[in-house]
């Protein structure tokens, strides 16, 4: 649907493969880090393997891909924008989300450090922090009406986000319309955090 966009299918935990593929694909002006996984487990049942997978994808992959792209931007003298897709779960504890909440909180802080260090190179870095989004993953984890009702009741707008709600926020942060915005988190949560 989008001419000029080439898709790379990679295991983001394989740093060497990512380095080779992304390194050869530039130059870049924009980057959206959207890969994530949510393995929901009660705190007392969190497994090492679930923790490692979540750290590799939700945090490590963002750091690594952003390094590759930012180095290219700097080497080419290009200004740029990076948007990291975080979550409302980075700001508020959710039952059975110990690992997910923690990796998304780490992502928010990584984004702030990136904004501080990359700003002098004219590279802006922000996050979007959506509520539950009606993706395949969102439907799997929030299909139980009892579980979803408790969350929706805390959202003043009374619904979960659709994909376009998040995409439009990302497009704003990538665009020149947000030229003075860096190091910020744009909540796309229907007011969840104010309730």
Order of alpha helices (4+ residues) and beta strands (2+ residues): alpha-beta-alpha-alpha-beta-alpha-beta-alpha-alpha-alpha-beta
